[in-house]
Amino acid sequence: MAGRQFWLGPDRAGVMVTFWADTDVIHLLVAGVRIKSFRSHLSNADLAKLAASGGRAAGPAPLPPAEPGTAVEVDRTVSRSGTVSLAGRVVLAAEILNGRRVTVRIEEHTLMFFNPETRELLRTRPNPISWDRVRHLRDARPAGPPPRPSAEPVTVQRVASNSGVIMVVGQKVALGRIHARVIVTVHVSDTTLTIELPDDTRVVRRTTTQPVRSIKAARPRKAGHVS
């Protein structure tokens, strides 16, 4: 549209898309529902050409313009080191998100990283960026509803130490020496740790609020010497 391509994904092939556009923002709608929003590349002359070639006067914007102090959203791909670039600054998302496409909700004091398809909250971080810089972000748009944490447990793997202990979300759990060096699967919820053992399933009350930082199992280090 007007010399620019907009990616909607193969699942929407053949679907009729309506563009709501002005010189500030472009909204893409399917069946009247906003699907995506982008910073506009259009001038008043571009809008006049679109109107002359079949465009029509638009109604109210699907989202109101962002005012100072309100939330905006941008899409970014997380780098291999777990960071994204915002307004010329490198901001940590999480190493576990490396390579993922995420949406960042930018509030006055908080950055919220979430899945753009499900709006599942993935991480929150302090916001180091002023509003004056936020309003000039590439592809910034008014924010939709706040993302929500997943109701499902996060599944991780751990290798028990030589003494049969694992560490999950900063919490040590003793499994017993019989499970030394065994890889176990742990389902981490807000209140419990459910540990799948080779011959049993054990549920332990969660005592920390630390987020999951590692999914894959890591082999315990071997001692370099014996004394």
N, C-alpha and C positions, 0 to 999 in steps of 0.2 A: 504494500500500500504506500503510494507516494514515494517509491524508490527504496523502501525499507522492508526487509523480511521479518516476520514475527513467528517464533517457534511455538507451536502448540502441542507437538507430539503426534506420533502416528495413530494413537487411539482416537484422535479427533478428525482423521482424514474423512473428507466428504461432508463435514458438518458446516452449516452456514454460520458465519461469524459476523457480528456487527461491530463496527468501530465507532466509539464516541471519542471525538478528538477536538482539542483546542490547541493553543500555542504552548500550553504548559504541560498537559498530560494526555495520554492516549489510553483509553480503556477498551479491552476486548470483551465482548459479551456473547454468550451462547444462550439462546432462548430467554433473553432478558436478564440473565445472571452474569455478573462480572466474573471473568475467568482470570485475567491478568491486567496489569497496568504498567505503563512505561512513561518515562519522561519524553515529552513531545519533541520531534525534530521539525515540526511544521511552522511555517510563517503564515501571516494573514493571506498572502498571495496563494500559498499552497491550499489553504482552506477554501478560498474562492474557486480555485480550479476543481477541487473535489465537489463542491456544491454544483458547479456547472456541468459536471460529468455524471450526475445522478445522485449526489449527496443530498441530504435533507437537514433541515434545522433540527438540532438535538434538544432533548428535554434536559432536566437537571442532571448533573453529573452523578454517576453511580456511587462515587465517594466524594465527600466534600473536600475542598483543598485543605492541605495541612496548615494549621496555624502554629505560631511559635509556642513551644512547650508541649505540643501534641506529638503523637507517635507517627513515624513513617517506616516504610519497609523497603529493603533492597534485596536483590538476589546476588549471591556470590558463590564461587566454588572454593572450598577449603583447600589450602595448599598441603603439601606433604608434611609440613611441620605443624599443621593444625591451626594455621592463621588465615585471616582474610585481610584485604586492604579496604579501608574506609577513610575517605577524605584525606588520602595521602598518609595515613597511619596504618601500621601493621598491628592488628588486634588479634589476640589469642581467642580461638573458638574452643577447640579441643583436638589433641592429636588423634583421638579415636575417630574423628569425623573427616580425616584427611581424604581428599578426592571427592567428597560428597558435595552436591549442589544443595545449598541451604538458603533460606530466607532469613534476613536479620531484621527484627523489629527494634527500632531505635527509639527509646523513651528518654526522658530528661536525664535520668540517672542510671539507666539499665539498657544493656543489649541482650536481646533474646534470640537465640539461634533455634530455628525449627524447621521441620520437614515441610516443604512447600505444598506437597500433595495432601497430607493429612493434618497439617498444622500441629503436629505433635512436638512439644517442647523438648529440645535436645540439650541445651546449655544456657546458662545466664552468666553475664559478665558485667562489671561496672562500665559505664559509658564515659570514655575520656574525651568525647568530641562535643564541641559547642554547637548550639543550634544554628549559628550563622554558617558553620561549615556543613552541618547536616543538610540544610536546605539546598546546597549546591551539589549534593552527592549525585553521581551518575545513576540514572534510572530510579531515583527515589520517588516514592508514591505514598499517598495517605495509607495508613495502616488499616488492615481489617481487624477482625476480632482477635483478642489476645490468644496466643497458643496455650495449650494445656498439656501437662505432663501425661505420659502414657499410663494407662491403668494396668498394663501388662508388666510382669517382672522382667528384669534384664537378665539374660542368661550369659554366664561367664564360665571359663574353665580355670582351674588352678591345679598345681602339682603340690602334693603334700611334701613337707620337709622330711628330713631323716627321722624326726621324732613324731611324724604324723600330724603336723600342724599346717593349716592353710591360713592365708591372710586375704580377706575380702572387704572392700570399702573401709579399710583401716581397722577391721575387727579380726582378731585371731580366734580360730576355731580349732580345738583339739579333736582329731578324728581317731587317734590311737596309733601306736607304732605299727600295727598290722597293716595300716594304709600308707606307710612310708613310701614316698616317691610315686604314688598312684595319682593319675590324672582324674580329677572329679569335676562334675558339672554342678554349678551352683546357680539357682534362680533367685535373684535379688529383688525383693519387693520393699516397700516403705517400712514394713514392720518385721519381716522374717527373711531368713536365709534358708532355702530348701536345697539340701545337698544330696545329690544322687551318688550313692556308693555302689560298688560292684554287686553287693548282696543286700542292700538296704537303702532306705531314703530317710534322711534325718532333717528335721526342721528345728532351727535355732532362732531365738528371738534376736532381732537386729538391735544393736545398742549404739550405732553411730548414724550420722546424717551425711557422711562423706559420700560424694557421687562416685559412680563406677568410672574408673580411669583406664582399666585394662580389661579386654575381653579374653584374649588368648592366654593359654597357660605358659608360664615361664619356668624352666627347669631351675631348681635351687642350685646356688653356687657350691662348688666343691671346695673343701679346705685346701689351701696351698701348702700347708705343712702340718705336721703332727708334733705336739709337745707333751 
